[in-house]
Amino acid sequence: MAGALGEAGRGRVGLLDGVFGGLAEGSRDIFADPDDEDEALTRLRLVVLRDGGLNPEDDADEPVAVEERRADAIQTLADRRGVRCDVLTAEGGSTLERLASLVAVPDFASLYLALAHGLDPMAVPAISEMKELSNPMPEGLQ
């Protein structure tokens, strides 16, 4: 999920209270062996991408100070619910450099994980199916 925190924060903050967030800890058996791998919980992990170089003159939905306070509030909410939170802060002098610094880490991680699990990171069945459904072949080419 991505977006300016104005929309993404309001629309998705409830996930922190869901079964992979705050509710996961409440359903844990307090007598279970913590080293038992069969009982390992799938937990939500929040990754916040922050652009510390935002220019206040840029066309933005919200002032930078509001977005910064909102990001801090979301991190606090995650912490209160035991949801791990990682923050990646953009680096670079230009907008393109800052974007590249934020995209590079998750992009590399997704490729690395796909290869580690024996998956072709370029083969995404849902995308192929979406293309087929939205762009049917003309009658003469079938």
Buried (B, 14 or more C-beta within 10 A) or exposed (E): EEEEBBEBBEEBBEBBEEBBBBEBEEEEEEEEEEEEEEEEEEEBEBEBBBBEBBEEEEEBEBEBEEBBEBBEEBBEBBEEBBBEBEEBEBEBEEBEEBBBBBEEEEEEEEEEEBEEEEEEEEEEEEEEEEEEEEEEEEEEEE
